């Protein structure tokens, strides 16, 4: 799920980038092809700026006389001093009698008028526009029967929608900058989160190593309950899940279930494995495993509720449990959940002093303890788990734990919760 969310977020960033890029190029094309008004002016070629937007100059580049005819080439320069580009321009030149255009470069020309005394120059595709603060040049070769000096031209062009589209480009630029900041932040966050998750996984491995050591000690003391801790942990985590607790709490309850019987290490083997009836003193030794577990797990303060669960999982909802006789909601929630799961596993497992109970007897016994031994809200979850077969799935998954030839071993893949990325 996390990977899908990350991938979807990345796709969203790409989609925004493509949208901004498309908007930029669409605006650029629109800037080139949309005009706001026609611009027309008479331009003096020898320095007098009759226009506040465009001016022109001319320079003789070559002159030759062949017989009675003059051949003269001029270089025309048209400069745009406006704040916007001018596109689709034309230059009109009126010529005296006896003058005609022989050739041009960088422009095309055509004559108009009955006497061919006027000529129009139009741009080639590569100089269709005169950029703002820029200029264009073109050369014209004239032939005449006497020296010819062009003095004025008529200029016509179309002003682009510069201000409007420049504002849009500026807005796109700001949005693109914000996109870059957000995208870099996203990448940095993902890198930090990955490092954090790796650290969490390493921490979980260390915690599980300690738990496995504890649980193997317990199993060595009480072989008849081998796999009990893992089953209780899985039942308790499922109850927490059905109760809609957070993923972090589900994980903590799982840990609490694994270590709830840690105090049994302090109980003598002869008492723990006695097949017959216990004496009052022996019963007190076994009951004391809750206090011993609380002391052993006192330093595990980083795992919320683990110590309290070991200490209070044999408290009863009616206040008649041990070691402190807590009642109702005064019993920590984790301890109430593990208490129900622990009782079910005890009734459904073979013990040294009796065989396991059948399904109907277990349900009847658990329901009889509603409000006295167990929290009424939690009973319904446990009964549902029995009826819908979840408990059977757990027993099949933990069947290998009954093989006493192998050490019990919980890995990070067995742990439910947010840190494992489930």
N, C-alpha and C positions, 0 to 999 in steps of 0.2 A: 504493500500500500504506500509506504513512504517513497519507494522508488517511482511509483506511478505519479505521485504528487510532484516530485521533483521534475520528472520528465514533462508533465503538463505545464509546470511553471516555466521550464526552459522553452517549450513550444510557444507559450504566451509571449515571452521576451522576443523570440524570433518573429512572431507575427507582428508585434508592435514595431520592430525594426524594419520589416518589409513594408509596413504601412507608411512609416515616416519616409523611407527611401522612395517609395512610389509617389508620395505626395510631393517630395522635393523635385523629382524629375517631371512630374505632370505640371507643376508650377513653372518649372524652367521652360518647358515647351510652350506653355500658355504665355509666358513672358515674351517669347520670341514671336509668337503668332497673333497676339492680340494688341490692338492699337486703341489709343484714347482719342486721338485727333489727327487731322491732316496738318502738316506744317509746310508752309510755302514762303519763300523769301527771295529777293533779288540780292545777289552777293557780288560785291566789288572784288576784283581779283588782285588789286594792288594795295591792300592794307586797310582800306576803309571798312570797318565792321558795321554793316547795315543791319545785322541780325544779332540778337542777344543769345542765340542758341548755336548757330552754325556760321562759320566763316570759311572763305576759300582764298587760296593763293595760286599763282601760276608762275612757272619758271621755264625759260627757254633752254632746251637741252641740246638742240642741234639745228643748224640752218645751212642750206646749200642753194646755189642758183644754177639752174640748168637751162641755158638759152635765155628765153624771156620769162621763165617761171621760177618762182621761189618755192623751196620745199623746207618747211619749218616744223620742228617737233616741240611740243610743250608738255610739261608735266604739271597736271592739276592736282592740288591737295585740298581736300575738304575736311575740316576739323569740326568735331562735335563737342561743344563745351557745356552742353546741357547735362542734367543729372540722370537722364534716361537715354536708352538706346534709340536710334532712328533707323527704321527698316524700310525696305522697298523704295529706295530713293531713286530719283531721276534728275538729270541735269539738262536744261534746255539752253542752247546757244544760238543766238541770231548772228548770221555771218553776212558781211557786205558782198556785193556782186563780185564775182571773179574768184571767190574763195570756196574751196570744198575740202571735205575730209577724205584723205587717202587711206588711212589705216589707224587702228587703235590697239592698245594693250590694256588688259584688266577691265575693259568695259566693252559693251556692244553698242552700236549706234544705228540710227536710221534717220533718213531725211523726211521732213514733212513740209507741206506747203507746195504750192504749184511751181514755184521757181526754185525749189530746193535751197532756199536761202537760210533755212533753219535746220538744226540737227538736235536729236535727243540722245543722250548717253544713259544707258541702263547698266546695272551691276551684273557681274557674273555670280554664280551661286555662292562662291566663297567670300564675297564682300557685299552680300545682300544687306547687311546691317552695319551701321557706323556706331561703334560702342561709345558709351558715355566717356568723355575725356579722351577719346581716341580720334583717329583720322584714317582716311583711305586715300590712295594715290591711283591715278591712271594717266596714261600717255596718249596724246593725239597727234597725228602727223597731218598737217595742212598743206595744201598746194594753192598758190595764189599768183596773180600776175604782178603783184607788188607786195612789199613787206606787210605782214599782217600781225596785229597785236590784239588778242581778245581782251576785252575790258570788263565785261559783266556777264554773269550767268544767272539763270533762274533755277532755283533749287526747290524741289518738291520731295517730301518724305512723310513718314507716318511715325508719330511718337508712340512708343510702347507704353503699356500700363505699368510704368516702373515703380511708382510709389506703392501702389496697391500690392503688387506681387512681391516687392522687396519686403514689405511688412509680413506677408505670409512666410517668406523664406526665413525671416528673423524668428518668427514664432516656431517654425519647424526646427530651426537650429536650437532654440531653447529646449524644446521637447526632446530632441535627440540628446542634448547634454544631460537632461534629467534621466533619460533612458540609460545612458552610460553609467551614471552614478548608481542607479538602481541595479543594473546588471552586475557591476563590480561588487556592490554590496551583497547581492545574491550569491555570487561565486565565493566571496570571502566567508559568508555565513555558512555555506555548504562545506567549505574546507574546515572551518572551526567545528562545525557539527560532526563532521566525520572524525576529526581528532578526538572530540569529546566522546563519541560513541565507542571508538577504539579503547579509550581509557576506561569507559564503563564496562566494556567486555572484559578487559584485563582485571578490573576490580571484581567482577562477578566470578571470574575463574579463581581468584584468590579466596573469595568467600566460599565457593563451592569446595575447594580443596580442604578448607577447615571443616566444613560441614560433613564431607565424606569421611574425614577422620573420626569425627564425633559419632556418626551413624554406624560406622564399622565397629567402633568400640561397643556401642549399644547392641548391635546384632550379635557380636561375640558373646555378650553377657546373656542375651535372651534369644537363642536361635529359633524359638517357636514364633517369634514375631518378626522374623526376617522379612523385609519389604514393607513392614507396617508404616514406617516413617514416610516413605515415598507415597504410599497409598493415601495416607491421611493428608499429606501435602496436596495431592491432586484433588481429593474430595473437597478440601477446604478452599482451594483456588477456584473450583467450579462453583461452589456456593457463593463465593465473593463475586464471581462473574455474573451469576444469575441475579444477584442482589444489585447489579449495576454499579459496583464500586469501580474506582479508577484502575487503570492498568498498573500503576505504581503500587497501589494497595494490593491488587491481586498478586503481584510478585512478592511483596513483603509477607503476605499471608502464606504463600507457598514456602518461603523460607521458615516462617514460624512453624508450619506443619512439619517440616523436615527435622527441626530441632526441639520439638515440644517434649520429647522424652529424654533429653540430654542428661537429666539428673539420675536416670537409672544406672549410670556408671557407678554411682555411689552405693547402690544397693548390693548386698552380698549375693553371690551366685546361688547359694543354698536357699535363700529366701525367694529370690526372683524365679527360680525354676522348681519350687516345691510343688509336688503334684497334689498334696492333700490340703486340708483346711489350715489356714494361717492362724497363728495365735495373735492376740491383741498387739503384742510387741512387734511381731513380724509385719502386721498390717501397718503399724505406724512407720516402720522402716520403709515400706513401699510407698506409703503416702508422702513420706518426706522427700521423695524424688522430685516433687514440684519445687520445694524450697531449694534443694541442691541445684536443680536446673537453673533457677533464677539467679543463684550466686555464680554459677559457671558462666552464664551468658551476660553478666553484668557489664562486661567490657564491650559487648557488641552493641553499643549505643547507636551506631550508624545504621543498623537494621531496625527500623521502627517496629515495635511491638513484639519482637522475637523473645526478649527476656520476659515480658509480661505474660506471653502465651505459655511459656514453659512453667511459669509460677502459678497461673490461675486457670489452666485448662480443665482442672477437676473441680472448680467451683460450680455450684448448682444455681439455677435461676431462682429457686425459692430460698436461697441463703443457707442451705444445709450442706454445702460442699466444704472443701478444704483447699488451701491451708488457712484462709482468713474468714471464711463464711460470708463472702461478698454476695450481694443479692441483686437480681435484675440487671439494669443497665450500668450498675456500678462495676460489673464484671467487664473488662475490656472486650471490645467487639471481636478482636482476633481470637481471644481465648474462648469466647462463646462459639465462634465458628469451628475452631479446631476441636472443641469439646464434643460437638455433635458428630463431626467426621471421625474422631477417635473412638467414640462409642459404637458407631456403625461398624468400623473395621474390627473392633474387639468382638462384636457379636457375630460377624460374618467370617471369622478366622478360627482355625483350630487352636486350642490352647492346651497346655500340659494337663489342666484339670478338667477339660470338657471339649466336646466337639462343637463346631459352628452351628448356629441356628439357621433355620430355613428362612426364605424371603418373607413369608407372611408373618412369621413370629417376630422377625426383626422390625417390620413396619409397625406391628401392634405394640411392640415394646417401646419404640421411639415415640409413637403417638401417645402412649400412656405417660411418657415423661414430659409432654408438652406443658409448659408453664411451671413445672416442678424442677425437673432436671435440666430441661433445654429451653432456650429462647423460642417462643411460639413461631415467630417469623421465620426462623432458620429451619425449623422442623419441616415445613412444607417444601423447602428446597431440597432437603435430604431425601424426603419421601419421593418427590418427583424424580430425583436422580436414580433411585432404586427402580421405580416403575418404568422409566424410559430407557433403562439398560445402560446408563452411563457408567454405573459402578462395575458392570461386567467388562466394559471396555478397559477400565483402569486395571482390573485384575488380569486381563490378558496382557496388557502392556507391561505389567510388573511381574509377570510370571518368572522371568529370568532371575528376579531377586530371590526366589525361593531356592535357587541352586547354590548350595552352601560352598561349592567349590570355587566360586568366583567372589571377589570382593565387591561390595556394593559401591557404585560409582555414579553420581549425578553429574552431568555435563551441562554447559550453558545452553545446549539445544533443548534440554528438558525444562528450562525455566520459562514460564509464561511472563508476559509483561512488556513494558514499553522499551526497555533498554536493549532487548534482543531484536527489536525491529519487527515484532509481530503485529 
